[in-house]
């Protein structure tokens, strides 16, 4: 039972990327294959790319809603995992006087999670950590006093970099293009928002992983069920929310692929995290909820666990304010502690 760094019990998988490596491959992939830059300065010799794209459309007539956006993705063949209004739970916390909750500055703020099952099946055959972004996340928002609607999304090239897979994978590039094309359909005449910040060096690992030894003499379903029950129970006192669950292996087996004993993905949210960070960075919903995979490959006796760390948020959104930084790191440490305890049993 491992959650280790090298040979130690506890490991956070450290991508070797410096920020130069973190962004080097993105510029060509974004400009040439997807056109997803969000900050191009007047001097054409200086161009910056961003992992998160913000599309904003005029919505004076109110015809674009979270439901119409979801409908556009459903029409394009996506499975909608959730389209969750966050303003209601935020307002409840504000009215209850919960610490660190004060006001809600949004008329609309939804966390939108989705994926295209057939594409994920194809990618899952090649890249076991595809669950890091299956479902992928977006945020949809309208600030109070405005007549626009915005959607944030993570580029396919950024996903590739975080997963450590080729950014030029044809299926992944096509997947990213489909996402952006569908967003353009859902948000007619939308423009890419320019942001004032530049991405910064990640101050920690981009992906956290854990391993849990599966007893080869035991029933794997019982072992998995017990582990996941303990995991779900551990989320509650730590203030995490289990915002969704997907059995990716069902779709893989339906397609005829039987490389996994099981492949599950949890969508995990921490209410205070997204509330705090969204005040200055509403585009943070491109990372929330966090997708955490748990899978076992056939022929092995190990459950592999992984999730994108909060250091992606901090680096990609250039988060500097202490409130946002502190709550993100707090949540990261809490999740690491949960997995460390569960995998040590």
HELIX and SHEET records of a PDB file:
HELIX    1   1 UNK A   19  UNK A   28  1                                  10    
HELIX    2   2 UNK A   29  UNK A   34  3                                   6    
HELIX    3   3 UNK A   66  UNK A   75  1                                  10    
HELIX    4   4 UNK A   87  UNK A   95  1                                   9    
HELIX    5   5 UNK A  117  UNK A  126  1                                  10    
HELIX    6   6 UNK A  128  UNK A  133  5                                   6    
HELIX    7   7 UNK A  156  UNK A  163  1                                   8    
HELIX    8   8 UNK A  170  UNK A  186  1                                  17    
HELIX    9   9 UNK A  220  UNK A  237  1                                  18    
HELIX   10  10 UNK A  248  UNK A  254  1                                   7    
HELIX   11  11 UNK A  271  UNK A  280  1                                  10    
HELIX   12  12 UNK A  282  UNK A  287  5                                   6    
HELIX   13  13 UNK A  311  UNK A  316  1                                   6    
HELIX   14  14 UNK A  322  UNK A  343  1                                  22    
SHEET    1   A 2 UNK A  39  UNK A  40  0                                        
SHEET    2   A 2 UNK A  47  UNK A  48 -1                                        
SHEET    1   B 6 UNK A  79  UNK A  85  0                                        
SHEET    2   B 6 UNK A 106  UNK A 115 -1                                        
SHEET    3   B 6 UNK A 136  UNK A 143 -1                                        
SHEET    4   B 6 UNK A 148  UNK A 154 -1                                        
SHEET    5   B 6 UNK A  52  UNK A  58 -1                                        
SHEET    6   B 6 UNK A 191  UNK A 192 -1                                        
SHEET    1   C 5 UNK A 207  UNK A 213  0                                        
SHEET    2   C 5 UNK A 302  UNK A 308 -1                                        
SHEET    3   C 5 UNK A 290  UNK A 297 -1                                        
SHEET    4   C 5 UNK A 260  UNK A 269 -1                                        
SHEET    5   C 5 UNK A 241  UNK A 247 -1                                        
END                                                                             
